[in-house]
Amino acid sequence: MKLTVLLADAAEEANGKVSALGLGWTVTATPTPPMVVILLLDIGWDETDRDIDLHLELVDADGRPVMVPGPYGEQPLTVDARAKAGRPPAALPGTEIRMPMTISIAPGLQLEPGQRYEWRASLDGQHNAAWRQTFVIRPAVTEPPA
């Protein structure tokens, strides 16, 4: 199984395709504008028709979870989902099946200027160094003295 992780300003998935605006950025501001994490799962023929557990988390440059306010206090920013890819009728045996997913993240994350962050994904509890996407928060701009 392969996974590609991309960032966009906006995106939606429909009919097995992703339409995106502002795709592929790696630098943004704080507080963060709206963002979408796009996941493209390439599922092997023999891996179809079964549940796949996805875990996505935002971590800082040291690998620590980014904490956000929640109903019971601070909690890590994570997303968990379960997906299942079937075999389309026209697919030839042995064909990889692509399953796109989009995860919208609301604006307003208060991240540290000048720091690097990373969206990390795992599939069925397995991690892979390629299943991540890093981004940087622009350094704070200081006004010159008047």
Stockholm file with secondary structure:
# STOCKHOLM 1.0

chainA/1-146         MKLTVLLADAAEEANGKVSALGLGWTVTATPTPPMVVILLLDIGWDETDRDIDLHLELVDADGRPVMVPGPYGEQPLTVDARAKAGRPPAALPGTEIRMPMTISIAPGLQLEPGQRYEWRASLDGQHNAAWRQTFVIRPAVTEPPA
#=GR chainA/1-146 SS CEEEEEEESEEEEETTEEEEESTTCCEECSSCCCEEEEEEEEECGGGCSSEEEEEEEEEETTSCBCEEEETTEEEECEEEEEEECCCCTTCCTTCCEEEEEEEEECSCCCCCTTCEEEEEEEETTEEEEEEEEEEEECCCCCCCCC
#=GC SS_cons         CEEEEEEESEEEEETTEEEEESTTCCEECSSCCCEEEEEEEEECGGGCSSEEEEEEEEEETTSCBCEEEETTEEEECEEEEEEECCCCTTCCTTCCEEEEEEEEECSCCCCCTTCEEEEEEEETTEEEEEEEEEEEECCCCCCCCC
//
